[in-house]
Amino acid sequence: MRAQPIARLTWGVLLTTAPGTVLETITGRPATPSQRWVLRVLGSRHAVQAVVDLARPTPAVLRLGAAVDLLHAATCAGAVAFLPLWRRPAAMDGVGALLLAAGALAQARTR
């Protein structure tokens, strides 16, 4: 199944190339330079992970990617709790990370 890594790659490229637009769409406020930088880093991570998932979709690689997504979801939970400026985008991103982790684990089980 290639839909999930292709969706992840698309999301990663979008975050990397248009972080301000993404954040402004989610929050309704202009993005700060530091927010744009963070989204570019996260977008790059998503893009790299998608390429790895496409190139080597083995159960071990998929489980490792799921672990990275779960760690990311945990950091999003911290941002929701302690960083008011990041609350809404972090909550949305955390849910997305949980969904991606669940999808990767389900895919790893079928391989």
Secondary structure as GFF3:
##gff-version 3
##sequence-region A 1 111
A	DSSP	alpha_helix	3	17	.	.	.	ID=ss1
A	DSSP	alpha_helix	19	27	.	.	.	ID=ss2
A	DSSP	alpha_helix	33	55	.	.	.	ID=ss3
A	DSSP	alpha_helix	59	82	.	.	.	ID=ss4
A	DSSP	three_ten_helix	84	86	.	.	.	ID=ss5
A	DSSP	alpha_helix	87	110	.	.	.	ID=ss6
###
